[in-house]
Amino acid sequence: MNDEHIVSSFDEDLNNIASLILEMGGLVEVQISDARTALLSRDPNLAEQVVSKDSGVDKLETAIDNAAVGLIAKRQPVARDLRTVVVAPKIAHNLERMGDLAKNIAKRTLVLARSQPITAPNNTIGRMCDMVQQMTNEVLGAYVKRDTVVAEQVRQRDEEVDYMHNALFRELLTYIMEDPRAITPCMHLLFIAKNIERIGDHTTNIADQIHFMVHGEVPEQERPKSDDTSSTMIENEIEPR
């Protein structure tokens, strides 16, 4: 086997892993989009589809793990090539968690479809979903292009998701205070909002891995975090109906 064939085969192995990651990312993007649509339209059939598609994401994660391990054993890459292979399972793991979170949104949508409609928060939820889906698309593009500038932009935009999560958290707590009948749907919406916020966190994790893959180190600056829901208190100034 000549050197040219060895290099060509190595590139093919690397491209195969990248293709699997992009395929996995594409499935996750569809899950996020469909989960959003199912939630806002109260569509249980679409929600069920989101849940059922999650197994395909899990299988791709396993395929990426196996491909990375096999490539390291067979090619013994070094330097940037080694980093490219090592980060692949980490990126796949974050994508798998994003798929799980989209599935969780769909599962709660099945309950909400049978509950009292709470439509006022829909605009904020829709914008949160749109933003994390765009962040997912951009970070996958950054992975393909090894673009750390775009990856950093994704890291910075996560703070916007946090701000929307904070606002939605307060809005839903106010609904609960105003009307005890809204407790069940609002609680599910609170968990859904947290799931969306966590999807944003995972896109920034992928951005961190892209930075490491290119530069051999994690970003020096911590990404901005503004999620204050764990310490939020709402004054009970409104008497329940």
Secondary structure, 3 states (H helix, E strand, C coil): CCHHHHHHHHHHHHHHHHHHHHHHHHHHHHHHHHHHHHHHHCCHHHHHHHHHHHHHHHHHHHHHHHHHHHHHHHHCCCHHHHHHHHHHHHHHHHHHHHHHHHHHHHHHHHHHCCCCCCCCCHHHHHHHHHHHHHHHHHHHHHHHHCCHHHHHHHHHHHHHHHHHHHHHHHHHHHHHHHCHHHHHHHHHHHHHHHHHHHHHHHHHHHHHHHHHHHHCCCCCCCCCCCCCHHHCCCCCCCCCC
